[in-house]
């Protein structure tokens, strides 16, 4: 064989990546003429100045990513059409998720009509069909009436950025199915990969008696995670094995080896085939074909695509009788993916996949043969992956697992070399001879059950859930540099010093209020409420957002991650104003995360979680800050009533805060009188800005320094109501709305008036955030 050289492949990949990444930090995309100019300069410079080719590739990366980002944003539903009903004909993409109260699915529209006029809408629609809809199957075609809006998410400290996810996945609108006029189904095409995945998932479920084992096997084989509940993902995160559940790149590699073995057996049976087609080239093509087929069953996730691109590069080199090394193969796969989809860098999977493989290539010495070398490299590989991906895991998810190295040391070889080959054989039998597949799936289920039993036990070990405050970019870069330094070849001096570069990541500086001061965060939980109040050594959560019938829990998805991101590792009190779902739904999740917190609530008889009643007159002192309950007067059970909300007044040396829950104008005069004289408070607007609250007399009596509304974007109640906003404006009170600004932070220093510190949507402005 002749050794192939791809000079500069690694430099080219890194340069193009750098240009693509720069664009993702822009608050606004550059105008189109500048994008075109950058692209032309980059192309001309690559030809004219070879020594500056890396810089020209950076410019090309900027131009290409900006162009794709601009097109993706332009493809979204026009703002002036939000909230309208559309008649859409399209095909279901991926696997629908059916729940008792709703079905969630993705639709690729073919025809979109608004008032009988065609609307150009190209991309994916993320939809929910509430109630008990007709059965929605993968690849089925429908005519539906949809209420649509642009993708928009909640922006909080430590929270997920769903608008970024929508951009990366090509989602141009979100909405729900309207039942009038009735939906029409047109069946499905003759063959569709997602329909095959759905059928295979159903066949697996029918052959495995235990529903949980079947759900895990469906995830391992066809990336069907619909049967996994939040507890399963919690166990996976605690063990650092989430990458194994929905088909990792390593599983695709196992499928490629499966194809190589099949071709080797075929040549052993028919050796004369080698006279027509050389065996190495045939094995390479077989590896690519089997890996691609398995990747299709996996839904072509990012780790899968990365592995397929690497296999494709190796196959191309083998068929052209050239040799390449692993690093160049990875670089070429990176180049191919960035050219095809530069927005892939917006996903955590892209970075975890490419960075993890790059560290394995650069840091492991794979010389030698034998089982001892294999075991050494396997254990070393898990240590390299755990340490090198720790900073990225904290950056993207705010948590890491200290038992992940040990868990992966057991789970990776067992899942990849035992469970997955067994499942692959079971899939083959399902396709060729279904009656013979049952014993294979029962064996795979037994193996999966044993593996998961061990992971559940390890998930309870100390350090399985390790949370840190929000990671700063400079701390991330220092830690990644430290990881590279730590795994340098032997002989490099001061390798252990790389651990010191992890210190800013692992022990970040925390800013806490001074004695007598406190901080307020009004979290963005949509049409609901959750507030965090922190003094120097204590913290309180007032309300916890909603929990929806789909199982989406804002206490788990927003409130708890926000507390961790803010560096609050202990919660002293959880107070739920009243029992409405938009205030109390997430309380159980917050209480489970912080079981030591004292719990108080209004309407305790309507809250399933055991809580003590709050009553006017209760008071306590934390770090020089006084907390006083102003309402309700009585704790006796009564009818459902917003006026039984817990009203909390927080008084520090520099300012006051009033949290009134959902009280109405009926008791506002009494609450205003209880507030008493003193500095003008910062006010949380009662009842999300409903017309039933915020009377002119209440505003005049308090004359708040600042008013904050917690409301959902384009919520169906129209909160905050225009008449309420006019009353605050007439009183000269500034109003901030979480629906437009994300989470709002206000600092109450001990020696100065309150000052608004952060509006989270503007704190890290990105071009995809609106």
NORBELFEN-V986294 format. One record per residue. N is the residue number from 1. PSI is psi in radians with two decimals (NA if undefined). Layout:
# NORBELFEN-V986294
n->N psi->PSI
n->N psi->PSI
This chain:
# NORBELFEN-V986294
n->1 psi->2.60
n->2 psi->2.26
n->3 psi->2.23
n->4 psi->2.39
n->5 psi->2.24
n->6 psi->1.36
n->7 psi->2.27
n->8 psi->0.17
n->9 psi->-0.73
n->10 psi->-0.79
n->11 psi->-0.71
n->12 psi->-0.77
n->13 psi->-0.77
n->14 psi->-0.68
n->15 psi->-0.82
n->16 psi->-0.70
n->17 psi->-0.74
n->18 psi->-0.76
n->19 psi->-0.70
n->20 psi->-0.71
n->21 psi->-0.65
n->22 psi->-0.71
n->23 psi->-0.61
n->24 psi->-0.13
n->25 psi->0.01
n->26 psi->2.40
n->27 psi->-0.51
n->28 psi->2.43
n->29 psi->2.54
n->30 psi->2.78
n->31 psi->2.78
n->32 psi->-0.61
n->33 psi->-0.63
n->34 psi->-0.59
n->35 psi->-0.79
n->36 psi->-0.73
n->37 psi->-0.77
n->38 psi->-0.73
n->39 psi->-0.75
n->40 psi->-0.71
n->41 psi->-0.72
n->42 psi->-0.77
n->43 psi->-0.79
n->44 psi->-0.68
n->45 psi->-0.62
n->46 psi->-0.59
n->47 psi->-0.65
n->48 psi->-0.63
n->49 psi->1.43
n->50 psi->-0.60
n->51 psi->-0.36
n->52 psi->0.37
n->53 psi->-0.60
n->54 psi->-0.67
n->55 psi->-0.69
n->56 psi->-0.61
n->57 psi->-0.58
n->58 psi->-0.79
n->59 psi->-0.71
n->60 psi->-0.67
n->61 psi->-0.72
n->62 psi->-0.83
n->63 psi->-0.76
n->64 psi->-0.76
n->65 psi->-0.70
n->66 psi->-0.68
n->67 psi->-0.82
n->68 psi->-0.68
n->69 psi->-0.73
n->70 psi->-0.77
n->71 psi->-0.68
n->72 psi->-0.71
n->73 psi->-0.64
n->74 psi->-0.48
n->75 psi->-0.27
n->76 psi->2.75
n->77 psi->2.26
n->78 psi->2.46
n->79 psi->-0.63
n->80 psi->-0.18
n->81 psi->0.04
n->82 psi->2.52
n->83 psi->0.11
n->84 psi->2.83
n->85 psi->2.24
n->86 psi->2.53
n->87 psi->1.99
n->88 psi->2.32
n->89 psi->2.19
n->90 psi->-3.09
n->91 psi->2.42
n->92 psi->2.32
n->93 psi->2.48
n->94 psi->-2.87
n->95 psi->2.11
n->96 psi->2.60
n->97 psi->1.83
n->98 psi->2.28
n->99 psi->2.90
n->100 psi->-0.58
n->101 psi->-0.11
n->102 psi->2.80
n->103 psi->2.19
n->104 psi->2.40
n->105 psi->2.91
n->106 psi->2.44
n->107 psi->2.33
n->108 psi->1.92
n->109 psi->2.49
n->110 psi->-0.68
n->111 psi->2.31
n->112 psi->2.18
n->113 psi->2.41
n->114 psi->2.01
n->115 psi->0.76
n->116 psi->0.27
n->117 psi->2.43
n->118 psi->2.40
n->119 psi->2.16
n->120 psi->1.97
n->121 psi->1.82
n->122 psi->2.04
n->123 psi->-2.83
n->124 psi->2.56
n->125 psi->2.20
n->126 psi->2.06
n->127 psi->2.73
n->128 psi->2.35
n->129 psi->1.82
n->130 psi->2.84
n->131 psi->-2.54
n->132 psi->1.48
n->133 psi->3.07
n->134 psi->2.73
n->135 psi->2.16
n->136 psi->2.11
n->137 psi->2.73
n->138 psi->2.43
n->139 psi->-0.05
n->140 psi->2.63
n->141 psi->2.40
n->142 psi->2.71
n->143 psi->2.02
n->144 psi->2.67
n->145 psi->2.11
n->146 psi->2.42
n->147 psi->2.04
n->148 psi->2.71
n->149 psi->2.93
n->150 psi->2.64
n->151 psi->2.27
n->152 psi->2.37
n->153 psi->3.10
n->154 psi->2.40
n->155 psi->1.96
n->156 psi->2.82
n->157 psi->2.22
n->158 psi->0.05
n->159 psi->2.81
n->160 psi->2.60
n->161 psi->1.59
n->162 psi->-0.42
n->163 psi->-0.65
n->164 psi->-0.74
n->165 psi->-0.71
n->166 psi->-0.71
n->167 psi->-0.78
n->168 psi->-0.58
n->169 psi->-0.01
n->170 psi->0.50
n->171 psi->2.10
n->172 psi->-0.23
n->173 psi->2.71
n->174 psi->2.74
n->175 psi->-2.81
n->176 psi->2.83
n->177 psi->2.28
n->178 psi->2.42
n->179 psi->-0.01
n->180 psi->2.18
n->181 psi->2.86
n->182 psi->2.63
n->183 psi->2.68
n->184 psi->2.34
n->185 psi->2.41
n->186 psi->0.31
n->187 psi->-2.73
n->188 psi->2.75
n->189 psi->2.97
n->190 psi->-0.77
n->191 psi->2.41
n->192 psi->2.33
n->193 psi->-0.76
n->194 psi->-0.61
n->195 psi->-0.66
n->196 psi->-0.76
n->197 psi->-0.75
n->198 psi->-0.72
n->199 psi->-0.74
n->200 psi->-0.67
n->201 psi->-0.71
n->202 psi->-0.68
n->203 psi->-0.69
n->204 psi->-0.80
n->205 psi->-0.61
n->206 psi->-0.39
n->207 psi->-0.11
n->208 psi->2.02
n->209 psi->-0.73
n->210 psi->2.15
n->211 psi->-0.64
n->212 psi->-0.73
n->213 psi->-0.70
n->214 psi->-0.70
n->215 psi->-0.72
n->216 psi->-0.72
n->217 psi->-0.63
n->218 psi->-0.63
n->219 psi->-0.71
n->220 psi->-0.58
n->221 psi->-0.80
n->222 psi->0.33
n->223 psi->0.60
n->224 psi->1.73
n->225 psi->0.25
n->226 psi->-0.45
n->227 psi->-0.04
n->228 psi->2.37
n->229 psi->3.04
n->230 psi->-0.56
n->231 psi->-0.69
n->232 psi->-0.77
n->233 psi->-0.55
n->234 psi->-0.74
n->235 psi->-0.73
n->236 psi->-0.77
n->237 psi->-0.66
n->238 psi->-0.47
n->239 psi->-0.04
n->240 psi->0.56
n->241 psi->0.37
n->242 psi->-0.53
n->243 psi->-0.33
n->244 psi->-0.37
n->245 psi->-0.87
n->246 psi->0.87
n->247 psi->1.77
n->248 psi->2.97
n->249 psi->-0.55
n->250 psi->-0.63
n->251 psi->-0.66
n->252 psi->-0.66
n->253 psi->-0.68
n->254 psi->-0.69
n->255 psi->-0.66
n->256 psi->-0.74
n->257 psi->-0.64
n->258 psi->-0.74
n->259 psi->-0.67
n->260 psi->-0.76
n->261 psi->-0.73
n->262 psi->-0.74
n->263 psi->-0.62
n->264 psi->-0.73
n->265 psi->-0.66
n->266 psi->-0.72
n->267 psi->-0.54
n->268 psi->-0.57
n->269 psi->-0.62
n->270 psi->1.31
n->271 psi->-0.39
n->272 psi->-0.24
n->273 psi->-0.48
n->274 psi->-0.36
n->275 psi->-0.44
n->276 psi->-0.78
n->277 psi->2.12
n->278 psi->2.44
n->279 psi->-0.76
n->280 psi->-0.72
n->281 psi->-0.68
n->282 psi->-0.70
n->283 psi->-0.65
n->284 psi->-0.78
n->285 psi->-0.71
n->286 psi->-0.68
n->287 psi->-0.76
n->288 psi->-0.70
n->289 psi->-0.83
n->290 psi->-0.67
n->291 psi->-0.69
n->292 psi->-0.71
n->293 psi->-0.76
n->294 psi->-0.64
n->295 psi->-0.64
n->296 psi->-0.71
n->297 psi->-0.45
n->298 psi->-0.06
n->299 psi->0.25
n->300 psi->0.93
n->301 psi->2.92
n->302 psi->-0.82
n->303 psi->-0.62
n->304 psi->-0.80
n->305 psi->-0.74
n->306 psi->-0.78
n->307 psi->-0.70
n->308 psi->-0.69
n->309 psi->-0.71
n->310 psi->-0.74
n->311 psi->-0.68
n->312 psi->-0.70
n->313 psi->-0.76
n->314 psi->-0.72
n->315 psi->-0.74
n->316 psi->-0.74
n->317 psi->-0.73
n->318 psi->-0.72
n->319 psi->-0.48
n->320 psi->0.18
n->321 psi->0.80
n->322 psi->2.80
n->323 psi->2.43
n->324 psi->2.72
n->325 psi->2.99
n->326 psi->-0.69
n->327 psi->-0.73
n->328 psi->-0.62
n->329 psi->-0.76
n->330 psi->-0.71
n->331 psi->-0.72
n->332 psi->-0.65
n->333 psi->-0.69
n->334 psi->-0.80
n->335 psi->-0.78
n->336 psi->-0.73
n->337 psi->-0.71
n->338 psi->-0.65
n->339 psi->-0.69
n->340 psi->-0.75
n->341 psi->1.54
n->342 psi->-0.36
n->343 psi->-0.07
n->344 psi->-0.40
n->345 psi->-0.18
n->346 psi->-0.20
n->347 psi->2.56
n->348 psi->-0.60
n->349 psi->-0.61
n->350 psi->-0.88
n->351 psi->-0.74
n->352 psi->-0.64
n->353 psi->-0.97
n->354 psi->-0.71
n->355 psi->-0.73
n->356 psi->-0.81
n->357 psi->-0.67
n->358 psi->-0.74
n->359 psi->-0.71
n->360 psi->-0.72
n->361 psi->-0.75
n->362 psi->-0.51
n->363 psi->-0.26
n->364 psi->2.41
n->365 psi->1.89
n->366 psi->0.35
n->367 psi->2.55
n->368 psi->2.91
n->369 psi->2.99
n->370 psi->2.88
n->371 psi->-0.51
n->372 psi->-0.72
n->373 psi->-0.72
n->374 psi->-0.80
n->375 psi->-0.68
n->376 psi->-0.79
n->377 psi->-0.56
n->378 psi->-0.81
n->379 psi->-0.71
n->380 psi->-0.67
n->381 psi->-0.71
n->382 psi->-0.64
n->383 psi->-0.74
n->384 psi->-0.81
n->385 psi->-0.73
n->386 psi->-0.84
n->387 psi->-0.76
n->388 psi->-0.57
n->389 psi->-0.07
n->390 psi->-0.85
n->391 psi->-0.72
n->392 psi->-0.67
n->393 psi->-0.72
n->394 psi->-0.62
n->395 psi->-0.79
n->396 psi->-0.63
n->397 psi->-0.18
n->398 psi->0.17
n->399 psi->2.81
n->400 psi->2.97
n->401 psi->2.15
n->402 psi->-0.22
n->403 psi->0.10
n->404 psi->-0.65
n->405 psi->-0.78
n->406 psi->-0.72
n->407 psi->-0.78
n->408 psi->-0.56
n->409 psi->-0.57
n->410 psi->-0.81
n->411 psi->-0.70
n->412 psi->-0.94
n->413 psi->-0.64
n->414 psi->-0.77
n->415 psi->-0.79
n->416 psi->-0.61
n->417 psi->-0.17
n->418 psi->-1.05
n->419 psi->-0.85
n->420 psi->-0.81
n->421 psi->-0.68
n->422 psi->-0.74
n->423 psi->-0.66
n->424 psi->-0.72
n->425 psi->-0.68
n->426 psi->-0.69
n->427 psi->-0.74
n->428 psi->-0.72
n->429 psi->-0.61
n->430 psi->-0.60
n->431 psi->-0.58
n->432 psi->-0.73
n->433 psi->1.42
n->434 psi->-0.66
n->435 psi->-0.49
n->436 psi->-0.10
n->437 psi->-0.42
n->438 psi->-0.86
n->439 psi->-0.62
n->440 psi->-0.74
n->441 psi->-0.56
n->442 psi->-0.67
n->443 psi->-0.78
n->444 psi->-0.65
n->445 psi->-0.70
n->446 psi->-0.75
n->447 psi->-0.74
n->448 psi->-0.71
n->449 psi->-0.76
n->450 psi->-0.75
n->451 psi->-0.77
n->452 psi->-0.58
n->453 psi->-0.75
n->454 psi->-0.74
n->455 psi->-0.65
n->456 psi->-0.65
n->457 psi->-0.72
n->458 psi->-0.44
n->459 psi->-0.29
n->460 psi->-0.03
n->461 psi->2.67
n->462 psi->2.39
n->463 psi->-0.05
n->464 psi->-0.65
n->465 psi->1.92
n->466 psi->1.99
n->467 psi->2.53
n->468 psi->2.75
n->469 psi->2.91
n->470 psi->2.29
n->471 psi->2.31
n->472 psi->2.66
n->473 psi->-0.73
n->474 psi->-0.60
n->475 psi->-0.64
n->476 psi->-0.83
n->477 psi->-0.70
n->478 psi->-0.77
n->479 psi->-0.69
n->480 psi->-0.69
n->481 psi->-0.72
n->482 psi->-0.65
n->483 psi->-0.73
n->484 psi->-0.78
n->485 psi->-0.72
n->486 psi->-0.60
n->487 psi->0.38
n->488 psi->2.77
n->489 psi->2.75
n->490 psi->2.47
n->491 psi->-0.39
n->492 psi->2.19
n->493 psi->2.63
n->494 psi->0.68
n->495 psi->-0.63
n->496 psi->-0.33
n->497 psi->-0.32
n->498 psi->-0.51
n->499 psi->-0.57
n->500 psi->-0.50
n->501 psi->-0.17
n->502 psi->-0.25
n->503 psi->-0.79
n->504 psi->-0.46
n->505 psi->-0.77
n->506 psi->-0.49
n->507 psi->1.22
n->508 psi->2.62
n->509 psi->2.32
n->510 psi->2.37
n->511 psi->2.09
n->512 psi->2.65
n->513 psi->2.63
n->514 psi->2.91
n->515 psi->2.24
n->516 psi->-0.13
n->517 psi->2.90
n->518 psi->2.92
n->519 psi->2.62
n->520 psi->2.35
n->521 psi->2.07
n->522 psi->1.86
n->523 psi->2.68
n->524 psi->1.72
n->525 psi->0.49
n->526 psi->-2.48
n->527 psi->1.34
n->528 psi->-2.79
n->529 psi->2.40
n->530 psi->2.25
n->531 psi->2.42
n->532 psi->2.26
n->533 psi->2.20
n->534 psi->2.24
n->535 psi->-2.94
n->536 psi->-0.71
n->537 psi->0.16
n->538 psi->2.83
n->539 psi->2.54
n->540 psi->2.44
n->541 psi->2.19
n->542 psi->1.85
n->543 psi->2.73
n->544 psi->0.37
n->545 psi->-3.02
n->546 psi->2.84
n->547 psi->2.16
n->548 psi->2.77
n->549 psi->-0.44
n->550 psi->-0.23
n->551 psi->-0.15
n->552 psi->2.11
n->553 psi->2.02
n->554 psi->-0.40
n->555 psi->-0.67
n->556 psi->-0.65
n->557 psi->-0.47
n->558 psi->-0.95
n->559 psi->-0.93
n->560 psi->-0.82
n->561 psi->-0.61
n->562 psi->-0.72
n->563 psi->-0.77
n->564 psi->-0.75
n->565 psi->-0.52
n->566 psi->0.01
n->567 psi->0.32
n->568 psi->1.79
n->569 psi->-0.02
n->570 psi->2.27
n->571 psi->2.20
n->572 psi->-0.55
n->573 psi->2.43
n->574 psi->2.01
n->575 psi->2.15
n->576 psi->2.08
n->577 psi->-0.84
n->578 psi->-3.11
n->579 psi->0.03
n->580 psi->2.55
n->581 psi->-0.62
n->582 psi->-0.16
n->583 psi->-0.62
n->584 psi->-0.16
n->585 psi->-0.67
n->586 psi->0.10
n->587 psi->-0.70
n->588 psi->-0.69
n->589 psi->-0.71
n->590 psi->-0.72
n->591 psi->-0.62
n->592 psi->-0.62
n->593 psi->-0.52
n->594 psi->1.28
n->595 psi->-0.32
n->596 psi->-0.19
n->597 psi->2.38
n->598 psi->2.57
n->599 psi->2.25
n->600 psi->2.66
n->601 psi->2.75
n->602 psi->2.73
n->603 psi->0.87
n->604 psi->-0.49
n->605 psi->-0.31
n->606 psi->-0.01
n->607 psi->2.20
n->608 psi->-0.53
n->609 psi->2.29
n->610 psi->2.16
n->611 psi->2.56
n->612 psi->2.56
n->613 psi->2.49
n->614 psi->2.59
n->615 psi->2.48
n->616 psi->2.33
n->617 psi->-0.37
n->618 psi->2.42
n->619 psi->2.67
n->620 psi->2.87
n->621 psi->2.17
n->622 psi->2.06
n->623 psi->0.71
n->624 psi->0.11
n->625 psi->2.25
n->626 psi->2.33
n->627 psi->2.30
n->628 psi->2.27
n->629 psi->2.22
n->630 psi->-0.26
n->631 psi->2.58
n->632 psi->2.86
n->633 psi->-0.59
n->634 psi->2.59
n->635 psi->0.12
n->636 psi->2.41
n->637 psi->2.47
n->638 psi->-2.93
n->639 psi->2.84
n->640 psi->2.17
n->641 psi->2.13
n->642 psi->-0.41
n->643 psi->-0.02
n->644 psi->0.20
n->645 psi->2.51
n->646 psi->2.20
n->647 psi->2.19
n->648 psi->2.26
n->649 psi->2.18
n->650 psi->2.19
n->651 psi->2.02
n->652 psi->-3.12
n->653 psi->-0.43
n->654 psi->-0.07
n->655 psi->3.03
n->656 psi->2.73
n->657 psi->2.33
n->658 psi->2.17
n->659 psi->1.75
n->660 psi->0.03
n->661 psi->-2.36
n->662 psi->0.57
n->663 psi->2.70
n->664 psi->3.05
n->665 psi->-0.24
n->666 psi->-0.65
n->667 psi->0.07
n->668 psi->-0.71
n->669 psi->-0.69
n->670 psi->-0.72
n->671 psi->-0.74
n->672 psi->-0.67
n->673 psi->-0.65
n->674 psi->-0.50
n->675 psi->-0.71
n->676 psi->3.12
n->677 psi->2.76
n->678 psi->-2.96
n->679 psi->2.54
n->680 psi->2.21
n->681 psi->2.79
n->682 psi->2.28
n->683 psi->2.28
n->684 psi->2.04
n->685 psi->2.20
n->686 psi->2.49
n->687 psi->0.72
n->688 psi->0.33
n->689 psi->0.46
n->690 psi->2.67
n->691 psi->-0.29
n->692 psi->-0.07
n->693 psi->-3.08
n->694 psi->0.91
n->695 psi->2.77
n->696 psi->-0.65
n->697 psi->-0.67
n->698 psi->-0.78
n->699 psi->-0.72
n->700 psi->-0.72
n->701 psi->-0.70
n->702 psi->-0.64
n->703 psi->1.13
n->704 psi->2.59
n->705 psi->-0.61
n->706 psi->2.49
n->707 psi->2.37
n->708 psi->2.25
n->709 psi->2.33
n->710 psi->1.91
n->711 psi->2.83
n->712 psi->2.64
n->713 psi->2.19
n->714 psi->0.75
n->715 psi->2.70
n->716 psi->-0.22
n->717 psi->-0.18
n->718 psi->0.41
n->719 psi->2.47
n->720 psi->2.48
n->721 psi->2.53
n->722 psi->-0.64
n->723 psi->-0.57
n->724 psi->-0.78
n->725 psi->-0.63
n->726 psi->-0.64
n->727 psi->-0.72
n->728 psi->-0.71
n->729 psi->-0.69
n->730 psi->-0.52
n->731 psi->0.01
n->732 psi->0.50
n->733 psi->2.22
n->734 psi->2.36
n->735 psi->2.23
n->736 psi->2.49
n->737 psi->2.15
n->738 psi->-0.43
n->739 psi->-0.55
n->740 psi->-0.30
n->741 psi->-0.04
n->742 psi->-2.83
n->743 psi->2.52
n->744 psi->2.26
n->745 psi->2.34
n->746 psi->2.28
n->747 psi->2.32
n->748 psi->1.46
n->749 psi->2.79
n->750 psi->-0.38
n->751 psi->0.35
n->752 psi->2.83
n->753 psi->2.80
n->754 psi->2.55
n->755 psi->2.39
n->756 psi->2.17
n->757 psi->-0.83
n->758 psi->2.37
n->759 psi->1.97
n->760 psi->-0.54
n->761 psi->-0.50
n->762 psi->-0.19
n->763 psi->-0.78
n->764 psi->1.35
n->765 psi->2.28
n->766 psi->2.71
n->767 psi->-0.36
n->768 psi->-0.13
n->769 psi->2.28
n->770 psi->NA
